[in-house]
Amino acid sequence: MKEIKITDIKGIQVGCAQDEVGGSGCTVVLCKQGAVAGVDVRGGGPATRETDLLNPINMVQQIHGVMLSGGSAFGLDAASGAMQYLEEQTCGFDMQVAYIPIVCGASLFDLSVGDPKCRPDREMGYEACKNSEQNAWEEGNYGAGTGASVGKLLGFDKAMKSGQGAYGLQHGDLQVASIVAVNACGNVYDFENGELLAGIYDQKQGRMLAVEDMLAMQEETWQKANCANTTIGCIVTNAKLSKAECTKIAGIAHDGYARAIRPVHMMSDGDTIFVLSTGEVEANLDVVGVLAADTMAMAIKRGVKKAESAYGLPSSREIKK
């Protein structure tokens, strides 16, 4: 087993673009030749695009990109920039009169972080696609992770800065990699040793509050909190999978969310995971699922640990110095 980059998977491009002052951005995962895809939405408040067509009973068998963005529902517009870029590259379904690329997407809520009028749009989505030609992207405060934060269950004034992370593994010829923007309502833990990495931060006491501390709070405190969140991610694999199998892997990958985020899949989260299969190698579905969950949990950990303090929010690396 060896560590790989998500862009080591043949045919995959990743790029990001952001407005660092405004506090939002987007990250695109492109497969110009098309990839079989699936999705699993677990959070109670999702902002998503073109997820219905990924249902295995529906006609479309391949998509050409996934756009992860900030900006709440406004940020879904970034996918239009990806469609423009792909059409210019004559990528998509040839319908005689036009090439129609399929770009799915999900957005997280980051409007409380910087300028609430800063939202990824068509132009930013197009820029991210152009940047993908050089695989220009980074972990931490970049792309969809630019305005990401965690630990908002008791209000934004107790939140901490998070970001985007990625991690991949290769087992024999099988490659599985994850990329995620961590914007959770709850806390983020190191799934390997249980350490609390980031979350609800009590600045007066100078400490983070664990899940047990939160459960001691009155339920009304939770309900009054401004919990606008959503962790969004994408699994990419070179395994040969059907739409139904991609959908199953997306569900298994949510185990990675559950290992690293507590509580997770809350009503104010829109937690969503896409899966892209390039179909290069035969693979055991269970092995793919194990690697999907493992790489997603690690990507979440990296998204928190790579983040820098910004917009008045402390980061894990700052408070753990």
C-alpha positions in Angstrom: 0.0 0.0 0.0 1.4 3.4 -0.9 0.2 7.0 -0.7 -0.7 8.7 -3.9 -2.1 12.0 -5.1 -5.6 12.3 -6.4 -4.1 13.5 -9.7 -2.0 10.3 -10.0 -5.2 8.7 -11.2 -5.2 8.7 -15.0 -7.6 11.2 -16.7 -8.2 13.2 -13.5 -7.6 16.9 -13.3 -8.1 19.0 -10.1 -8.0 22.8 -9.9 -9.2 25.5 -7.5 -9.9 29.2 -7.4 -10.7 31.5 -4.5 -11.3 35.0 -3.3 -9.1 35.1 -0.2 -10.4 38.5 0.9 -14.0 37.6 0.4 -13.5 34.2 2.0 -14.9 31.7 -0.5 -13.8 29.5 -3.4 -14.3 26.4 -5.4 -12.6 23.2 -6.3 -13.2 21.2 -9.4 -12.5 17.5 -10.2 -12.6 16.9 -14.0 -12.6 13.7 -16.0 -12.8 14.9 -19.6 -13.2 11.4 -21.0 -16.2 10.8 -18.7 -16.5 8.8 -15.5 -19.2 6.6 -14.0 -20.5 8.3 -10.9 -22.6 8.0 -7.8 -23.6 10.2 -4.8 -24.8 9.9 -1.3 -26.3 12.9 0.5 -26.6 12.4 4.3 -26.9 15.9 5.8 -30.3 17.5 6.4 -29.6 20.7 4.5 -27.9 20.0 1.2 -27.2 22.4 -1.6 -26.6 20.1 -4.6 -26.6 20.1 -8.4 -27.4 17.2 -10.9 -27.7 14.6 -8.2 -30.9 13.0 -9.5 -29.3 11.9 -12.7 -26.8 9.8 -10.7 -29.6 7.5 -9.5 -28.8 4.1 -11.1 -32.3 3.9 -12.6 -31.7 7.0 -14.7 -30.2 7.2 -18.2 -26.9 9.1 -18.0 -24.1 6.7 -17.4 -21.1 9.1 -17.2 -20.4 12.6 -16.0 -17.4 14.9 -16.7 -16.9 16.8 -13.5 -17.7 17.5 -9.9 -17.7 21.1 -8.6 -17.3 21.6 -4.8 -17.8 25.2 -3.8 -18.5 27.7 -1.0 -21.2 30.3 -1.2 -24.2 28.2 -0.1 -26.8 27.6 -2.8 -25.4 30.7 -4.7 -22.1 28.8 -5.2 -23.8 26.1 -7.3 -23.4 28.6 -10.2 -19.6 27.7 -10.3 -20.6 24.5 -12.1 -21.8 26.6 -15.1 -18.2 27.7 -15.5 -17.1 24.1 -15.7 -19.7 23.4 -18.3 -18.5 26.3 -20.4 -14.9 25.1 -20.1 -15.7 21.5 -21.0 -17.9 22.5 -23.9 -15.0 24.6 -25.3 -12.9 21.4 -25.0 -15.6 19.4 -26.9 -16.1 17.3 -23.9 -19.5 15.9 -23.1 -22.3 14.1 -25.0 -22.4 15.0 -28.7 -26.0 16.0 -29.3 -25.2 17.1 -32.9 -26.1 20.7 -32.2 -23.9 21.0 -29.1 -21.6 19.1 -26.7 -23.3 18.8 -23.4 -21.0 18.0 -20.4 -22.5 16.8 -17.2 -21.2 18.6 -14.1 -22.5 17.6 -10.7 -21.9 19.8 -7.6 -22.4 20.6 -4.0 -21.9 23.8 -2.0 -21.1 24.5 1.6 -22.2 27.5 3.7 -19.3 30.0 4.3 -21.2 33.3 4.1 -20.6 34.0 7.8 -16.8 34.0 7.4 -15.8 36.8 5.1 -17.9 39.0 2.8 -21.4 37.4 2.5 -21.6 38.8 -1.0 -18.5 36.8 -2.1 -19.9 33.7 -3.8 -18.2 31.4 -6.3 -19.8 32.1 -9.7 -19.4 31.0 -13.4 -16.2 33.0 -13.8 -14.6 31.5 -10.7 -15.6 28.0 -11.7 -14.1 28.5 -15.2 -10.9 29.8 -13.5 -10.7 26.6 -11.4 -11.0 24.5 -14.6 -8.2 26.5 -16.3 -6.1 25.9 -13.2 -6.8 22.2 -13.4 -4.7 22.0 -16.6 -1.7 22.4 -14.3 -3.4 20.6 -11.4 -3.1 23.9 -9.5 -4.7 23.4 -6.1 -3.6 23.2 -2.5 -4.8 21.9 0.8 -5.9 24.2 3.6 -7.4 27.6 3.0 -7.9 27.1 -0.8 -10.7 26.3 -3.2 -13.9 25.1 -1.5 -12.0 25.2 1.8 -11.2 28.9 1.7 -14.0 29.9 4.1 -14.6 26.5 5.7 -14.9 26.3 9.4 -15.9 23.7 12.1 -17.4 23.6 15.5 -20.5 25.8 15.0 -22.9 23.8 17.1 -23.0 26.4 19.8 -22.7 29.4 17.5 -20.2 30.9 15.0 -18.4 32.8 17.8 -17.0 29.5 19.0 -16.0 28.2 15.6 -12.5 27.3 14.3 -10.9 27.6 10.9 -10.8 24.5 8.7 -10.0 23.9 5.0 -9.8 21.3 2.2 -7.8 18.2 2.4 -6.9 15.2 0.1 -5.4 11.8 0.5 -5.0 8.7 -1.7 -3.9 5.1 -1.5 -2.8 2.5 -4.0 -3.2 -1.2 -3.4 -1.7 -3.2 -6.2 -3.1 -1.6 -9.4 -6.2 -0.2 -7.5 -6.1 3.5 -6.8 -8.6 5.3 -4.5 -8.3 9.0 -3.5 -10.5 11.5 -1.6 -10.8 15.3 -1.6 -13.0 17.1 0.9 -13.9 20.6 2.1 -14.4 20.3 5.9 -17.2 22.7 7.0 -18.8 20.7 9.8 -21.3 21.7 12.4 -19.5 19.4 14.9 -15.9 18.7 16.0 -13.1 17.0 14.0 -11.1 14.2 15.6 -8.0 12.4 14.6 -9.6 9.0 13.7 -6.3 7.3 14.4 -5.8 8.3 18.0 -9.0 10.0 19.1 -7.4 13.4 19.6 -9.7 16.4 19.2 -8.2 18.5 16.4 -10.7 21.3 15.9 -14.2 22.3 16.8 -16.1 24.3 19.4 -13.6 26.6 21.0 -14.3 28.4 24.2 -12.0 31.4 24.0 -12.6 32.4 27.6 -11.4 29.0 28.9 -8.9 28.6 26.1 -10.0 25.1 25.3 -12.1 23.1 22.9 -15.3 21.5 24.0 -15.7 17.8 23.5 -19.0 16.1 22.4 -19.7 15.2 26.0 -19.5 18.9 26.9 -21.9 19.8 24.2 -24.4 17.2 25.3 -24.5 18.8 28.7 -25.8 22.0 27.1 -29.5 22.8 27.0 -31.1 21.8 23.8 -32.4 25.3 23.3 -28.7 26.5 23.0 -28.2 24.2 20.1 -31.4 25.3 18.4 -30.5 29.0 18.6 -27.0 28.5 17.2 -26.3 29.7 13.6 -25.3 26.2 12.3 -24.8 26.7 8.6 -22.4 24.1 7.5 -21.9 21.1 5.2 -18.9 18.9 4.5 -18.6 18.1 0.8 -16.2 15.6 -0.9 -15.4 13.4 -3.8 -13.9 9.9 -4.1 -12.0 9.1 -7.3 -11.0 5.6 -8.2 -9.6 3.7 -11.2 -11.8 0.7 -10.3 -14.3 -0.4 -12.8 -17.7 0.3 -11.1 -21.3 0.6 -12.2 -23.5 3.5 -11.2 -25.0 1.4 -8.5 -21.6 0.4 -7.2 -20.4 4.0 -7.2 -23.5 4.9 -5.2 -22.7 2.2 -2.7 -19.1 3.4 -2.3 -20.3 6.9 -1.7 -22.4 5.5 1.2 -19.5 3.6 2.6 -17.2 6.6 2.3 -19.5 8.4 4.8 -18.0 6.1 7.4 -14.9 8.3 6.9 -17.0 11.3 7.9 -18.3 9.5 10.9 -14.9 8.5 12.1 -13.5 12.0 11.9 -16.5 14.3 12.6 -18.7 14.3 15.7 -21.6 14.9 15.6 -22.1 14.4 11.9 -25.0 14.4 9.4 -26.9 17.0 11.5 -30.0 18.7 10.1 -28.0 21.9 9.5 -25.3 19.9 7.6 -25.7 19.1 3.9 -23.0 16.4 4.0 -22.5 15.0 0.5 -20.0 12.6 -1.2 -19.6 12.0 -4.9 -17.8 9.0 -6.4 -16.0 9.0 -9.8 -14.9 5.7 -11.4 -12.5 5.8 -14.4 -13.0 2.1 -15.0 -9.3 1.1 -15.5 -9.0 -1.9 -13.3 -11.1 -4.8 -12.0 -11.4 -4.5 -8.2 -13.2 -6.1 -5.2 -16.0 -3.7 -4.2 -15.4 -4.2 -0.5 -11.7 -3.3 -0.9 -12.7 -0.1 -2.7 -15.1 0.7 0.1 -12.5 0.2 2.8 -10.0 2.5 1.0 -12.7 5.1 0.3 -13.6 5.4 4.0 -9.9 5.4 5.1 -8.8 8.0 2.6 -11.8 10.2 3.3 -11.1 10.2 7.1 -7.5 11.0 6.4 -8.5 13.8 4.0 -10.7 15.4 6.7 -7.8 15.2 9.1 -5.5 16.9 6.6 -8.1 19.6 5.8 -8.1 20.6 9.4 -4.4 20.3 10.1 -3.4 22.2 6.9 -5.7 25.1 7.6 -4.3 28.5 8.7 -6.1 30.9 11.1 -8.1 33.4 9.1 -11.2 35.7 9.3 -10.8 35.9 13.1 -11.1 32.1 13.5 -8.2 30.2 15.1 -6.8 27.1 13.5 -5.8 23.8 15.0 -2.1 24.4 14.3 -2.4 27.8 16.1 -4.0 26.6 19.3 -1.9 23.4 19.5 1.5 25.2 19.2 
